[in-house]
């Protein structure tokens, strides 16, 4: 019985906290613009908060994914144990007159449920990247920032190593993962 109660808790929203939404993967066409505006209106009419951001924001509790694409916001939400749901969650909640108790039926990926359960049962230690100490050595600063936000969302950290020559002097465990462009080979 206790296991069932715990299961039900991670499957539901925390009603003591505001639901904060962002959108991911919505194409920018006139038709989608109108759908997006209606979606935002519906979120706000149900007392949800909408954040209009192109990058991951740790305040977000729900990402509404337009499709199955693994955008930065989708990956970070999954890593952070947050809800990644379809538009149908908002539509069904609006028809209900209030948020549905559990977004579980509207998730975009099964991995959302697995990682949400880990975060709920283990806290930060349940993060997808918990314990990761990553070195990011990529030329593209935008890509570096995306990796950083996703890794940190999942409980990992970023080492301040920007060149292979600095990597040689590290002690064991200071860096657990290295993300590197293949053409960066100079020591």
Secondary structure by P-SEA (a helix, b strand, c coil): caaaaaaaaaaccccccccccccccccccaaaaaaaaaaaaaaaaacbbbbbcccccccccccccccccccaaaaaaaaaccccccaaaaaaaaaacccccccccccccaaaaaaaaaaaacccccccccccbbbbbcccaaaaaaaaaaaaaabbbbcccccaaaaaacccccccbbbbccccccc
